[in-house]
Amino acid sequence: MKPVISFGPAEAVKEFADLSHKMAKGIETLTQLKDEDVDIGSTPKDVVYSQDRLKLYHYHPTVDKKKVMSPPLIIHPPLINGYEVADLQPDRSLVRNLLNEGFDVHLIDWGYPLPADKYLTMDDYINGYVDDCVDFVRDMHGVDKVDLLGICQGGTMSTTYTALHPEKIRHLILTVTPIDFDHKHDPKQAHVGLLFHLARNANVDLMVDAVGNVPADLLNVSFLMASPFILNIGKYQDLVDVMEDKNALLNFLRMEKWLFGGPHAAGGAYKEFVKEFLQGNKLVKGELVIGGEKVNLKNIKNPVLNIFAERDHLVPPPCTVALGKHVGSKDYTELPIKTGHIGIYTGGASQKILAPSVAKWTQEHVAKH
């Protein structure tokens, strides 16, 4: 019987020679790169408001000002990742794509918490910082309502904010947003929703008591272990194949810079999010209390666009689309995109789908009113 794979000495020598050439070329490229070459979050912008560690950016328009869409849009990133996921590189940037569609884009940069910030709560963030940013943009543009676009955990917080302050939000737009954390873990798909499963028994009280603000490295390890072979081994194996291509290598390095350069998580708010949202699943149970007020999703009668990634291993689609059963809005739309959790912002195909779809949906709703 002939072997299924024939790999003799000649093939081995050629394979080693090809690998050596790629590595040598890649190392040569790396030595020529400067820090500024690996730029993330580079879309032109101004800081229009700041408070403590928070900065609110207003991006420069890329279309004729007469064509800029109203109302203004605020992007709400998660607390536990850098905002640059929405603006990773010029040709793969949700921010730039939204600008090109005519949106007036603002974005919250949470910054890097200091040790004293371990006492911040979800109330401080939602009824404090987010509400202050919304009010600032409303005053800045002379409007009663703004559009709010949430990214992942930022979407969960945006949903909570809209339930508490529906009169200030015109359209709620969510991307890969966890809403119902009671995901039934499927052992046949071990990596799908594994992060939720692992966190259910996490002792976050002990963690925060021990470290205060939760280190970014610890958060990164949690995300990477949700799909260890793909995110830890596979991507570095694939790196060898792109080392000869400077642009592809820069793309890889930008992603690494974003992933490993993120902020710590403010201890108190992180503990509250894990215990109240993730472990207690109180948002969908109607038991969540923020700032002394119960969060009722039925208060959200605003138009809602809920966008999810069909191949999301961190936030499985059922966790996101569950929102439709709980909101009070009769104008609720879901949009699936065939990509993964991060790919929805950085993937090549998503660049042609996400922002144009948001623009089309928004324009249709603006025309109705």
C-alpha positions as CSV (number, residue, x, y, z in Angstrom):
1,M,0.0,0.0,0.0
2,K,1.4,3.4,-1.0
3,P,1.6,6.0,1.8
4,V,-1.1,8.7,1.7
5,I,1.5,11.5,2.0
6,S,4.9,11.2,0.3
7,F,7.4,13.6,1.8
8,G,11.0,12.7,1.0
9,P,14.3,14.4,1.7
10,A,14.1,16.6,-1.4
11,E,10.7,18.0,-0.4
12,A,11.9,18.5,3.2
13,V,14.9,20.5,2.0
14,K,12.8,22.6,-0.3
15,E,10.2,23.2,2.5
16,F,13.0,24.3,4.9
17,A,14.6,26.6,2.2
18,D,11.2,28.3,1.5
19,L,10.6,28.8,5.3
20,S,14.1,30.2,5.8
21,H,13.6,32.6,2.9
22,K,10.3,33.8,4.3
23,M,11.7,34.3,7.7
24,A,14.7,36.2,6.5
25,K,12.6,38.5,4.3
26,G,10.2,39.0,7.2
27,I,13.0,39.9,9.7
28,E,14.4,42.3,7.1
29,T,11.0,44.0,6.8
30,L,10.6,44.1,10.6
31,T,13.9,45.8,11.2
32,Q,13.0,48.6,8.8
33,L,9.7,49.3,10.5
34,K,9.2,52.2,12.9
35,D,6.6,52.5,15.7
36,E,4.7,55.1,13.7
37,D,4.4,52.6,10.8
38,V,2.1,50.4,12.9
39,D,-0.5,53.1,13.3
40,I,-3.9,52.4,14.7
41,G,-6.8,54.8,15.4
42,S,-5.4,57.2,12.7
43,T,-8.5,58.7,11.3
44,P,-8.3,62.6,11.8
45,K,-10.3,63.7,14.8
46,D,-10.5,66.3,17.6
47,V,-11.0,65.9,21.3
48,V,-14.2,67.9,21.9
49,Y,-14.9,66.8,25.5
50,S,-12.9,65.1,28.3
51,Q,-13.6,64.0,31.8
52,D,-11.2,62.1,34.0
53,R,-9.7,59.4,31.7
54,L,-12.4,59.7,29.1
55,K,-12.0,61.5,25.8
56,L,-14.8,62.2,23.3
57,Y,-13.6,62.3,19.7
58,H,-15.3,64.2,16.9
59,Y,-14.1,62.9,13.5
60,H,-13.4,65.2,10.5
61,P,-16.1,64.7,7.8
62,T,-15.0,63.1,4.5
63,V,-18.1,64.2,2.5
64,D,-19.6,67.6,1.7
65,K,-21.0,69.0,5.0
66,K,-24.3,69.5,3.3
67,K,-24.5,65.7,2.9
68,V,-23.7,64.9,6.5
69,M,-26.5,62.8,8.1
70,S,-28.5,63.9,11.1
71,P,-28.8,63.1,13.9
72,P,-25.1,62.8,15.1
73,L,-23.8,59.4,15.9
74,I,-21.9,58.3,19.0
75,I,-19.9,55.1,19.0
76,H,-19.7,53.3,22.4
77,P,-16.7,50.9,22.5
78,P,-16.4,48.3,25.3
79,L,-14.6,49.2,28.5
80,I,-12.3,46.2,28.2
81,N,-10.7,46.9,24.8
82,G,-9.2,49.8,23.0
83,Y,-11.5,51.9,20.9
84,E,-9.1,51.4,17.9
85,V,-11.0,48.2,16.9
86,A,-13.4,50.6,15.2
87,D,-10.5,52.3,13.4
88,L,-7.7,49.7,13.1
89,Q,-6.3,50.8,9.7
90,P,-7.3,53.2,6.9
91,D,-8.7,50.5,4.6
92,R,-10.4,48.6,7.4
93,S,-12.1,51.1,9.6
94,L,-15.7,51.3,10.7
95,V,-15.2,54.9,11.6
96,R,-13.9,55.9,8.1
97,N,-16.6,53.9,6.4
98,L,-19.3,55.6,8.4
99,L,-17.8,59.0,7.6
100,N,-17.8,58.1,3.9
101,E,-21.5,57.2,4.3
102,G,-22.2,60.7,5.6
103,F,-22.4,60.1,9.3
104,D,-21.3,62.8,11.8
105,V,-19.2,60.4,13.9
106,H,-18.2,60.8,17.6
107,L,-16.5,58.1,19.6
108,I,-15.9,57.5,23.3
109,D,-12.3,56.6,24.3
110,W,-12.4,55.3,27.8
111,G,-8.7,55.7,28.3
112,Y,-6.6,53.8,30.9
113,P,-7.9,53.6,34.4
114,L,-5.8,54.7,37.4
115,P,-5.7,52.7,40.6
116,A,-8.4,54.9,42.2
117,D,-10.8,54.0,39.4
118,K,-11.3,50.6,40.8
119,Y,-14.2,52.1,42.8
120,L,-16.1,53.2,39.6
121,T,-19.4,51.4,39.1
122,M,-21.6,50.7,36.1
123,D,-23.8,53.6,37.3
124,D,-20.8,55.9,37.1
125,Y,-20.2,54.8,33.5
126,I,-23.8,54.6,32.2
127,N,-25.5,57.4,34.1
128,G,-22.3,59.4,34.5
129,Y,-19.9,59.3,31.6
130,V,-22.1,58.0,28.8
131,D,-25.0,60.4,29.8
132,D,-22.5,63.3,29.9
133,C,-21.2,62.5,26.4
134,V,-24.8,62.2,25.1
135,D,-25.7,65.5,26.6
136,F,-22.6,67.2,25.3
137,V,-23.2,66.0,21.7
138,R,-26.9,67.0,22.0
139,D,-25.9,70.5,23.1
140,M,-23.0,70.7,20.6
141,H,-25.3,70.1,17.6
142,G,-28.5,71.6,19.0
143,V,-30.5,68.3,18.8
144,D,-32.8,66.5,21.3
145,K,-31.7,63.0,20.3
146,V,-28.6,61.3,19.0
147,D,-27.9,57.9,17.4
148,L,-26.0,55.4,19.6
149,L,-23.8,52.6,18.2
150,G,-22.5,50.0,20.6
151,I,-19.6,47.6,20.1
152,C,-19.8,44.3,22.0
153,Q,-19.9,45.1,25.8
154,G,-20.4,48.7,24.8
155,G,-23.6,47.6,23.1
156,T,-24.8,46.0,26.3
157,M,-24.1,49.2,28.1
158,S,-25.8,51.2,25.2
159,T,-28.9,49.0,25.5
160,T,-28.9,49.6,29.3
161,Y,-28.5,53.4,28.8
162,T,-31.3,53.5,26.2
163,A,-33.6,51.7,28.5
164,L,-32.9,54.3,31.2
165,H,-32.8,57.4,28.9
166,P,-34.9,56.5,25.8
167,E,-35.9,60.2,25.3
168,K,-32.3,61.0,24.4
169,I,-31.7,58.3,21.8
170,R,-33.2,58.3,18.3
171,H,-31.8,55.1,16.9
172,L,-30.0,52.3,18.8
173,I,-27.5,50.3,16.7
174,L,-25.8,47.3,18.2
175,T,-22.9,45.2,16.9
176,V,-22.0,41.7,18.3
177,T,-23.7,42.6,21.5
178,P,-24.2,40.1,24.4
179,I,-27.7,40.5,25.8
180,D,-28.8,37.1,27.1
181,F,-25.9,35.6,28.8
182,D,-27.6,32.3,29.6
183,H,-26.0,30.6,26.6
184,K,-26.4,26.8,26.5
185,H,-22.8,25.6,26.0
186,D,-22.6,22.9,23.3
187,P,-19.7,20.5,24.0
188,K,-19.7,19.6,20.3
189,Q,-18.7,23.2,19.6
190,A,-16.3,23.6,22.5
191,H,-15.1,27.1,21.5
192,V,-18.5,28.7,20.9
193,G,-19.6,30.8,23.9
194,L,-16.8,29.2,26.0
195,L,-15.9,32.6,27.6
196,F,-19.4,32.9,29.1
197,H,-19.3,29.3,30.3
198,L,-15.9,29.8,32.0
199,A,-16.9,33.1,33.6
200,R,-20.0,31.7,35.3
201,N,-18.0,30.4,38.2
202,A,-15.3,33.1,38.3
203,N,-14.7,34.6,41.7
204,V,-14.5,38.2,40.6
205,D,-14.8,39.5,44.2
206,L,-11.5,37.8,45.0
207,M,-10.0,38.9,41.7
208,V,-10.8,42.6,42.3
209,D,-9.8,42.5,46.0
210,A,-6.4,41.1,44.9
211,V,-5.6,43.3,41.9
212,G,-7.9,46.3,42.0
213,N,-8.3,47.1,38.3
214,V,-8.2,43.9,36.2
215,P,-5.0,43.8,34.1
216,A,-5.4,43.9,30.4
217,D,-3.1,40.9,30.1
218,L,-5.5,38.8,32.2
219,L,-8.4,39.9,30.0
220,N,-6.5,39.0,26.9
221,V,-5.7,35.5,28.1
222,S,-9.4,35.0,28.8
223,F,-10.3,36.0,25.2
224,L,-7.4,33.9,23.7
225,M,-8.4,30.8,25.7
226,A,-11.9,31.0,24.3
227,S,-10.4,29.6,21.1
228,P,-6.8,28.7,22.0
229,F,-5.7,26.8,18.9
230,I,-7.0,29.4,16.4
231,L,-6.0,32.5,18.4
232,N,-2.8,31.4,19.9
233,I,-1.2,28.9,17.5
234,G,-3.0,29.2,14.2
235,K,-2.5,33.0,13.8
236,Y,1.3,32.7,14.4
237,Q,1.5,29.8,12.1
238,D,-0.2,31.9,9.4
239,L,2.2,34.8,10.2
240,V,5.0,32.9,8.4
241,D,3.1,33.1,5.2
242,V,2.6,36.9,5.3
243,M,6.1,37.9,6.5
244,E,7.3,38.6,2.9
245,D,4.3,41.0,2.3
246,K,4.9,44.3,4.1
247,N,1.3,45.4,4.0
248,A,0.0,42.0,5.2
249,L,2.6,42.1,8.0
250,L,1.6,45.6,9.0
251,N,-2.0,44.4,9.2
252,F,-1.0,41.6,11.5
253,L,1.0,43.9,13.7
254,R,-1.8,46.5,14.0
255,M,-4.1,43.8,15.3
256,E,-1.5,42.6,17.8
257,K,-0.9,46.2,18.9
258,W,-4.6,46.7,19.5
259,L,-5.1,43.3,21.2
260,F,-2.1,43.6,23.6
261,G,-2.2,47.4,24.1
262,G,-5.6,47.6,25.6
263,P,-6.6,49.2,29.0
264,H,-7.1,47.6,32.3
265,A,-10.7,47.2,33.4
266,A,-11.9,49.4,36.3
267,G,-12.3,46.8,39.1
268,G,-15.7,47.8,40.5
269,A,-17.4,48.1,37.2
270,Y,-15.9,44.9,35.9
271,K,-17.0,43.0,39.0
272,E,-20.5,44.4,38.6
273,F,-20.7,43.6,34.9
274,V,-19.6,40.0,35.5
275,K,-21.9,39.4,38.5
276,E,-25.0,41.3,37.4
277,F,-25.0,40.9,33.6
278,L,-23.0,37.7,32.9
279,Q,-23.5,35.5,36.0
280,G,-26.9,36.8,37.1
281,N,-28.3,37.5,33.6
282,K,-30.3,40.3,35.2
283,L,-30.7,42.4,32.1
284,V,-33.1,40.1,30.4
285,K,-34.7,38.9,33.6
286,G,-35.7,42.5,34.4
287,E,-33.8,42.4,37.7
288,L,-31.0,44.7,36.8
289,V,-30.8,47.9,38.9
290,I,-28.5,50.8,37.9
291,G,-28.3,53.9,40.0
292,G,-31.3,52.8,42.0
293,E,-33.5,52.4,39.0
294,K,-34.6,49.1,37.5
295,V,-33.6,48.6,33.9
296,N,-36.7,47.7,31.8
297,L,-36.0,46.7,28.2
298,K,-39.6,47.4,27.4
299,N,-38.8,51.1,27.7
300,I,-36.8,50.8,24.5
301,K,-39.4,51.8,21.9
302,N,-36.7,53.5,19.7
303,P,-35.9,51.9,16.3
304,V,-33.3,49.2,16.9
305,L,-30.8,47.7,14.4
306,N,-29.2,44.6,15.9
307,I,-26.2,43.3,13.9
308,F,-24.5,40.0,14.7
309,A,-21.7,37.8,13.3
310,E,-22.8,34.4,12.2
311,R,-19.4,32.9,13.1
312,D,-19.0,34.6,16.4
313,H,-17.3,32.3,18.9
314,L,-17.2,34.9,21.7
315,V,-20.8,36.2,21.5
316,P,-22.9,33.5,19.8
317,P,-25.8,34.9,17.8
318,P,-28.5,33.5,20.2
319,C,-27.0,35.7,22.9
320,T,-27.5,38.8,20.7
321,V,-30.8,38.2,18.9
322,A,-32.5,37.4,22.2
323,L,-33.0,41.2,22.5
324,G,-35.9,41.1,20.0
325,K,-38.0,39.2,22.6
326,H,-37.5,41.8,25.3
327,V,-37.5,45.3,23.8
328,G,-40.7,47.4,23.6
329,S,-39.9,48.6,20.1
330,K,-42.1,47.6,17.2
331,D,-39.3,48.8,14.8
332,Y,-36.7,46.1,15.4
333,T,-34.3,44.8,12.7
334,E,-31.7,42.1,12.7
335,L,-28.7,41.9,10.3
336,P,-26.5,38.8,10.2
337,I,-23.0,39.1,8.6
338,K,-21.0,36.0,7.7
339,T,-17.9,36.8,9.7
340,G,-16.5,36.5,13.2
341,H,-16.5,38.7,16.3
342,I,-13.6,40.9,15.4
343,G,-13.9,40.3,11.6
344,I,-17.1,42.2,11.6
345,Y,-15.0,45.4,12.1
346,T,-11.7,44.4,10.4
347,G,-12.6,41.7,7.8
348,G,-12.3,42.6,4.1
349,A,-15.9,41.6,3.3
350,S,-17.4,43.5,6.2
351,Q,-16.0,46.8,4.9
352,K,-18.6,46.6,2.1
353,I,-21.5,45.5,4.3
354,L,-21.5,46.9,7.9
355,A,-21.3,50.7,7.4
356,P,-23.4,50.7,4.1
357,S,-26.1,48.7,5.9
358,V,-26.2,51.0,8.9
359,A,-26.4,54.0,6.5
360,K,-29.2,52.5,4.5
361,W,-31.2,51.6,7.6
362,T,-30.6,55.0,9.2
363,Q,-31.6,56.9,6.0
364,E,-34.8,54.9,5.7
365,H,-35.7,55.8,9.3
366,V,-34.8,59.4,9.0
367,A,-37.0,59.6,5.9
368,K,-39.9,58.3,8.0
369,H,-39.8,61.1,10.5
